[in-house]
Structure formats: C-alpha cells, structure tokens
Amino acid sequence: MPNQFKYTTDERRSSVIYSTSVGKGGLYVPQDYIPPEATERVIDEEMERGDSSDEPLTYQSLSVNRNSNAGSNKRRSDEYQSLIEANNARTLQREHNARQSITNADGYGAISNYRKNSIDKELLEEERDLLIDNHLLDTSKSRRHSQSVGINAAQDFFLGQGYNENTNSVHPDLFIEGEEEVEEEEEEEEIINTWEDAIESGKEISTSFHREIQVISVNAFPLVFTFILQNSLSLASIFSVSHLGTKELGGVTLGSMTANITCLAAIQGLCTCLDTLCSQAYGARNNHLVGVLVQRCAIITCLAFLPVMYIWFFWSDRILASMIPEKELCSLAASYLKITAIGVPGFIFFECGKRFLQCQGIFHASTIVLVICAPLNAILNYILVWDKNIGIGYLGAPTSVAISYWAMALGLLAYTVLTKHPANPMKCWNGVIKPNQLFRNWKKMFNLALPGIIMVEAEFLGFEILTVFASRIGTAPLGAQSIVATVASLAYQVPFSISVSTSTRVANFIGASLYKSCIITCKVSLLLSFACSSLNMLIIFTFKKQIAGLFSSEEDVVSLVVSTLPILAFMQLFDAFNASTAGCLRGQGRQKIGGYINLFAFYCIGIPMAYCLAFVFNTGVGGLWYGITCALVMMSICQGYAVFHCDWKQIIEAAKVRNSESCRP
C-alpha cells in the first residue's frame, strides 16, 4: 500500500522537543540529521550481542489449544497482541519495517488485523473524504460517521475469551460484534482499494481550500491545548514569582535559563537516541531489548549529568557572577538551581519513559500526565510562593518545579503499569537491567544522541542568549525580557500547531504523489497562520498594559514591557509565517534546509543585530526584539521561497526512494 496516507499528527507531536524555558521548540527534529545507515549499524549490533533473552515470537509459538486454562489464555492474548502491535511499522521507525516478512509468513491468520493496525482510522477518514469530494467513492457504501466498534472483539473470540466454560457456549454479543467488525473491515478495505486504484490509474484526486482549512484546523486544535500545557510549566513559575519583585523575577529567569541550557535541553537531546533505538527494537519484535535500552539511557544520563548537578550546588553562584554583574541576581539564580537539581532525575525518567511508550504507538500518555501535573504545578506555585502559612516565597518556585518533575515521572510509571491500552506496554519490560548490560554500546548511543544534543541546544540557545544580554542591561530589563519572552512563547503555540498539522498533511499528499494538493495545503497553512498571527498581533497591541500588569506591579518593569510589546505584536506576522513554512519544508522532506536557514538567520543575523541595537545604539530590551524580528523576516523569505520554488515531482520521487528503502525486509 505505497500510496496510502501514513503519517498522523500524534507522531509529529511526539517528536517535538519542549522545555521549561521560553525557547521555541519543534522546528528541528534531531532524527532528521542522523544518516539511516548509522542507525542500522547500531540496532544490528545491539541484537547481535544478544541483549535480549527472549526468542522472537512466531506464529507457531502462538498456535495452541483455544480451550486451555484462563491463565494461559491471558498469556497468549498478550503475546498475540504483541505480534500484532509489532507489525505497526508505520508508526514506528521505518528503517526497519517488518511488514513484508510478517504478512507473508506461513499460516499467519491475522492479515485483516494487521491491516487495520497499519492504517490509522483517522487517515482512512481523510482518504474517504477526499474520495467523496472527487466523486470516486459511493457514499451509500462508505463507512458511516459513527463510533467505531472496538478492534479487539474478534481477537478475543478466536483466543477463546468469548468462550463460557460453565455453559459451554459463546456469548451472542460477540457474534454481533464480530459481524459488525467484519462489515467495518470490508468498508475500510473498499476505501483502501479505491484509493490505490485511483492513484495507480492516474485519476485526479484534488483537494480544496475549504477541505484543507477544515482538516488542518481540526488537527491543530488539540495540539494547541497540548503545547500550552507543556508551556505552562515555565509560565507558572514566572507568573507566581513576578509579583514578588523585580529581582526575584530576574533570579527565576536567570536560573531557569541556566538550568535549561546546561542540563534540561541537553537531557532531551540525549534521550532522542531512544526514538531511533527503541522504535527499531520494537519493530524487530525484540521487546525485551526496548526495556534494556530505556534503562541504559536513563542510568547513563543520570551519571552523565551528576557533575552538572554538583556544579549547580557548589559553583553556580561563582560561575554566574563571572558573567552577570548583579550579585544578588546570581545568588537567587544559584538558589533556584540547587533546588531544581533535586528534580532532574525525575525529568530524565519522564523523558525516557515517554519514549518507552511512544515506540509502542502510545502517544497520548505524556499528554494525560501533563493534564494532571500542569494544574498541580500551578497549585504548588501558588501555595509554596504565596501562602502565608506554608509558603516559602521565592524558593517555592523551584520547589514546585522539582516536585512536578517527579510527579510527571511517577504519573507516567502509573500509566504504564495500570493502562488497559491494547499495546500492553509492560510486555517490553523484563525486569531490571543486568550489570553487564549497563554500559554495553554506550558509545554508539552517544553517537546517535549527539545530533539531538546539538540541535536542541542550538534551537533554545538563540532565545536564551537574549536573557544573558538583558541581564547585562539591568535587573528591570531582565524582568521585562522574561515577561515579553513568555508572551511570545504563548502566542507561538497556535501557529506552531498549524505547522505540525501542515507538515503531516503535506507528507501524506507527497506519499500519495498528489503534489497539486500539496500546493493548496501550503497556501492554506499560510492563510491560517496569517489569520492567527493577525489576531495575536491585535490582542498583544490592544491589551499591552493589561498583559504587563498581569505579570508585574513594578512600574519600571511594566513600562519596559508596555514599550516592547508593540514590537512583539509586529513580530507575530513573521513568527507565524516562519512556523508555517517550516512545517511545509518538513512535510516535503526538506527539513534540513529549514534547519540551516534557522541557524544562519538566528546566529548570523538576529543575535548580532540584537547585540548591536541593545548595546551599541542603546535601544535596550526593544533592540533585542528588533534583532530577532529581522532574523524572522529573513527566515520567512528564504523558507517561503524554498517551499514554493521547488521541483515537486523530484520531491515525490525522492520520497518514493526513501519509502522503498525503508520497506526492505
């Protein structure tokens, strides 16, 4: 099924790197900069060395008597589901797609289940809508817009779970559900076959502006909610501390910036190696190896960052004092780092655990955890910073952060153990890693992680350098910079969500060789981004005084924020355009171009210009944002040109080559 839609927004969202900083994440994806042959060598060597004590599952090992005891039924059910989930190579790493070898196995009797897992229902709906729009599908026979039947009913029946040992009969509801599932599969098969026939025969499948506005908006809306939840971890600390005073606001900003650059961003970059390793191990049905890789990464990451935490505890104030003239700011930032260090292991476990689940196709777990932990973080900030009885003032902010990191890790652990998800994530856990496995192939792991560390650091460092510049101007400018950057980060979540949705849609159209539809999607993305950025610009400019008052009551800080927000309002147009074109480039498979443009614009134009305007021409905080705006203008022009002045047919051919290489058994 080479022409089917393959990519979902959940997959793209899961690759986004976010942080406790105000830096903007997600435009760079570290795995895009790793050569495929490098990942092949790593996973092959891992498996040759025999990290797993488990034998690969085969159909013969699952072909046992259906009338065995209930405990055996449960074990076989888990193994059977494991085999089915292993086939979901579209969701996993495509370099080790096991589709051909599994579907052609002798005696394999779950082809329909494999196909159902291989093509996401959301993607089938998108194909169905396009076929109907182009009058290629009979709507009377197409799938109804109703709640789909659970996909496990027929599996449970064939595994014996519908058999009643007391009455020696089968529950009649299972027959009804089984018939409904067969009917649903036939309808889905019709969509698949009609789509393939239309593409192969050269029939025109075109989209419309109305259809693309609907699809991109629907897919982007839940992403906005998710990204704002992630962003709220930093927002809560800044919002709660900002009302304590200018120095406290500057201290938490400087401390958060230092924590992010020296530790947290690097941790996220290092953990990106699991995106490759775990997906390949799971795609190869080596489930035990997934658990080994996650534990190895978590332990090695903790050990690697122990020296950093030691420096935070004993040397951070001296190091910061060498760069920042305000000693009190340095002392407050050092206090922030000392307490935050307690939560770093929890942050590491959360990042590793998130990838443990994502490689198995479970993408919503981290969002569910954040739905609980983000409000908890806000409540903790209020209680620990402001409560008259148990509040500890400024130190309450880093304490809330540390507690939240551990709560996120424990929440993800609870989800993994207690979830009833069909993927059964605990099948990839076979106990604690053995000592002789701990440092095996650690150099290979770091080779994969290095691009992730570099790209994540490069992405966030651009905005964090502005914080250092502002701290050298003064305490009030540093506080104002923190507030303006927080507003910018919040406003960015809407166009960035549109960008993620766009990249998925464009990638699917390219995979189906529908380049004319790609052009329409890119234009719609720019249109939606312009609408959202115009609204953001209007809100920021109109309510600049109210926004400044929400974050601070200090007159000098409020005055600086009010004078800087109009610059930020104007910047929204280019910030959204940059995000949209970056999403188009990623969908085209040309994300490296976008990455290089961003690096050049930020570090060769934006930051030098910001420094000159702020310090040479004495424009203060406003000069910093003028510099970044110039960088965004350059990014928007270059990326826009790259998106629309390209050879679409060549892009489609390149995508076909990548897909053919990834499907090799």
C-alpha positions, 0 to 999 in steps of 0.5 A: 500500500505505497500510496496510502496516507501514513503519517498522523499528527500524534507522531509529529507531536511526539517528536517535538522537543519542549522545555521549561524555558521560553525557547521555541521548540519543534522546528528541528527534529534531531532524527532528521540529521542522523544518516539511516545507515548509522542507525542500522549499524547500531540496532544490528549490533545491539541484537547481535550481542544478544541483549535480549533473552527472549526468542522472537515470537512466531506464529507457531509459538502462538498456535495452541489449544483455544480451550486451555486454562484462563491463565494461559489464555491471558498469556497468549492474548498478550503475546498475540497482541504483541505480534500484532502491535509489532507489525505497526511499522508505520508508526514506528521507525521505518528503517526497519519495517517488518511488514513484508516478512510478517504478512507473508509468513506461513499460516499467519491468520491475522492479515485483516488485523494487521491491516487495520493496525497499519492504517490509522482510522483517522487517515482512512477518514481523510482518504474517504473524504477526499474520495467523496469530494472527487466523486470516486467513492459511493457514499451509500457504501462508505463507512458511516460517521459513527463510533467505531466498534472496538478492534479487539472483539474478534481477537478475543473470540478466536483466543477463546475469551468469548468462550463460557466454560460453565455453559459451554457456549459463546456469548451472542454479543460477540457474534454481533460484534464480530459481524459488525467488525467484519462489515467495518473491515470490508468498508475500510478495505473498499476505501483502501482499494479505491484509493490505490486504484485511483492513484495507480490509474492516474485519476485526479484526486484534488483537494480544496481550500475549504477541505484543507482549512477544515482538516488542518484546523481540526488537527491543530486544535488539540495540539494547541491545548497540548503545547500550552500545557507543556508551556505552562510549566515555565509560565507558572513559575514566572507568573507566581514569582513576578509579583514578588519583585523585580529581582526575584523575577530576574533570579527565576529567569536567570536560573531557569535559563541556566538550568535549561541550557546546561542540563534540561535541553541537553537531557532531551537531546540525549534521550532522542537516541531512544526514538531511533533505538527503541522504535527499531527494537520494537519493530524487530519484535525484540521487546525485551531489548526496548526495556534494556535500552530505556534503562541504559539511557536513563542510568547513563544520563543520570551519571552523565549529568551528576557533575552538572548537578554538583556544579549547580550546588557548589559553583553556580553562584561563582560561575554566574557572577563571572558573567552577570554583574548583579550579585544578588541576581546570581545568588537567587539564580544559584538558589533556584538551581540547587533546588531544581537539581533535586528534580532532574532525575525525575525529568530524565525518567519522564523523558525516557519513559515517554519514549518507552511508550511512544515506540509502542504507538502510545502517544497520548500518555505524556499528554494525560500526565501533563493534564494532571501535573500542569494544574498541580504545578500551578497549585504548588506555585501558588501555595509554596510562593504565596501562602502565608502559612506554608509558603516559602516565597521565592524558593517555592518556585523551584520547589514546585518545579522539582516536585512536578518533575517527579510527579510527571515521572511517577504519573507516567510509571502509573500509566504504564503499569495500570493502562488497559491500552491494547499495546500492553506496554509492560510486555517490553519490560523484563525486569531490571537491567543486568550489570553487564548490560549497563554500559554495553554500546554506550558509545554508539548511543552517544553517537546517535544522541549527539545530533539531538544534543546539538540541535536542541541546544542550538534551537533554545540557545538563540532565545536564551542568549537574549536573557544573558544580554538583558541581564547585562542591561539591568535587573528591570530589563531582565524582568521585562525580557522574561515577561515579553519572552513568555508572551511570545512563547504563548502566542507561538503555540497556535501557529506552531500547531498549524505547522505540525498539522501542515507538515503531516498533511503535506507528507501524506499528499507527497506519499500519495504523489498528489503534489497539486494538493500539496500546493493548496495545503501550503497556501492554506497553512499560510492563510491560517497562520496569517489569520492567527498571527493577525489576531495575536498581533491585535490582542498583544497591541490592544491589551499591552498594559493589561498583559504587563500588569498581569505579570508585574506591579513594578512600574519600571518593569511594566513600562519596559514591557508596555514599550516592547510589546508593540514590537512583539505584536509586529513580530507575530506576522513573521513568527507565524509565517516562519512556523508555517513554512517550516512545517511545509519544508518538513512535510516535503522532506526538506527539513534540513534546509529549514534547519540551516536557514534557522541557524544562519538567520538566528546566529548570523543575523538576529543575535548580532543585530540584537547585540548591536541595537541593545548595546551599541545604539542603546535601544535596550530590551526593544533592540533585542526584539528588533534583532530577532524580528529581522532574523524572522523576516529573513527566515520567512523569505528564504523558507517561503521561497524554498517551499514554493520554488521547488521541483515537486515531482523530484520531491515525490520521487525522492520520497518514493526512494526513501519509502522503498528503502525503508520497506526492505525486509 
